[in-house]
Amino acid sequence: MFSLSDKVAIVTGASRGIGKVIAQVFAMAGAHVVCVARSEDAIKSLADEINANGGSASYVVCDISDGEAFTTLIKDTAKEQGKLDVLINNAGVTQDNLLMRMKEEQWDTVLNINLKGAFHGMKAAIRPMMKNRCGRIINITSIVGLTGNPGQANYAASKAGLIGLSQSVAKEVATRGITVNCIAPGWIGTDMTDELSDEVKEQFLRRIPASRIGTPEDIAHAALFLASDEAEMITGFDLRVDAGAISRYWLWDPGAAE
Ligand code: NAP
């Protein structure tokens, strides 16, 4: 396993789903993990669990769409821990609707959390990382940001924007030892996807060549690699972890495999 020994990592959206497992895996790899979300009980019990199992974790309650609060959290972490090595911008939401019915509020909420939240986080994190001449920023996007999806114009725009933001910042900070990469998950079994109807789930599954729904661990292991020293040469990259879902999206004929 790749080591994050002595690294300090902030993981947003750590109260459940993908972020929770990233926090657990990073702690097992030796990092001090700062767990961030709005649900205090959930991140407190995650930090307690990690510490009880011999790892090192703390938690900060924060709505990442509040730029001032998110910036303060990052500054305080770097001050208290002496440095910041890794920022995982994982927190995200969906508020699905067809564009013709989408309310401006649904657009703003999704863009403010998924895209603007990451902007605030990256902007604050690169200062301590530049000082250290080392850093890893990993933004959790989605294959929907690459393909679009009916009913998810706001979500797809936020994730496509996050890919462009990441590629731009990757070029700005590359000479400072900081890498900026994205992980684009396909369908991962979490609360976010549990909401889908059985019919939609069946349709999606038929389009996945590996016929497999991903787990938060699939994403956490990819994040562990990109956060490691060994991934120093990789920046400005968008790593799809999707069981092949979009590589063969238009060509895949589910009937041919039956
Ligand atoms: P999830 O189970 O719904 O968890 C979302 C996390 O984000 C929660 O911890 C939530 O915590 C946090 N969060 C939401 N809004 C926040 C805010 N304003 N401030 C701070 N934290 C906030 O979702 P998930 O499936 O684990 O998704 C994690 C990431 O992967 C998201 O960016 C999502 O878009 C992306 N993704 C997921 C899938 C999938 O199939 N599941 C596929 C592609 C991409 P609180 O509610 O406690 O604040």
Residues whose N, C-alpha, C, O or C-beta is under 5 A from the ligand:
A	BS01	NAP	G13 A14 S15 R16 G17 I18 G19 V36 A37 R38 S39 C62 D63 I64 S65 N90 A91 G92 V93 I113 I140 T141 S142 P185 G186 W187 I188 T190 D191 M192 T193
